[in-house]
Amino acid sequence: MIARRITATAIIALALLAACWHLWWFPPARVPAWLAAILHAAPMLPAAVLAILQRRSAPFWGALGALMMFSHGVMEAWSNPAARGLALTEVALALAVIFGASWNGFRHRMTQRRKV
């Protein structure tokens, strides 16, 4: 139950981080800020809606989107020193989503090993 709450919170935080990144903190120079914000948040938007509606499929879709957000965060942390703090925050939130979505499977697998 707590893993689901952590996952839902991290999903929504990732979507908000992506929007704020391009709207206020680091607006792009060549494209409109709103377009960059929507495109950056797009992988997490379906999962954020599902998390708000408390659907059981939200962690799965959030983990899929978080894989893309993780890649983006690593790339930004490596290539853009000015945005390194935000990028590492994005990486940490993406990992929280991925591990939170996988936690019940990990727990089930470990209890099955103990029974054998």
C-alpha positions, 0 to 999 in steps of 0.5 A: 500500500505504501509503495503505491502511494510513493509511486503515485506521488513520484509520478505526479512529481515527475510530471510537475517537474517536467512542466516547471523545468521548461516553463519557468526554470530553463525555458528553451530558446528555439521553441515555445516553452509550453510546447517543450513542457508538454513534450517533456511531461508527455510520458508521465501525463497518462500515468499522472491521470491514472494516479489521480484517479487511483487506478491500479494500472498507474504504476505500470504506465508510470514505470514505462514513462519513468524509463524515458524520464530517467534517460533524459535526467542522466543525459541532462546531468551529464551535458548541462551543468546548470541543470544538474540539480534538476536532472538528478532530481528527475533521476531520483524520482524516476527510480522511485517510480520504477522501484515503487511499481516493482516493489510488490513483485519483488516482495512476492518473489522473495516470499516464494524463495523463503517458502522453498 
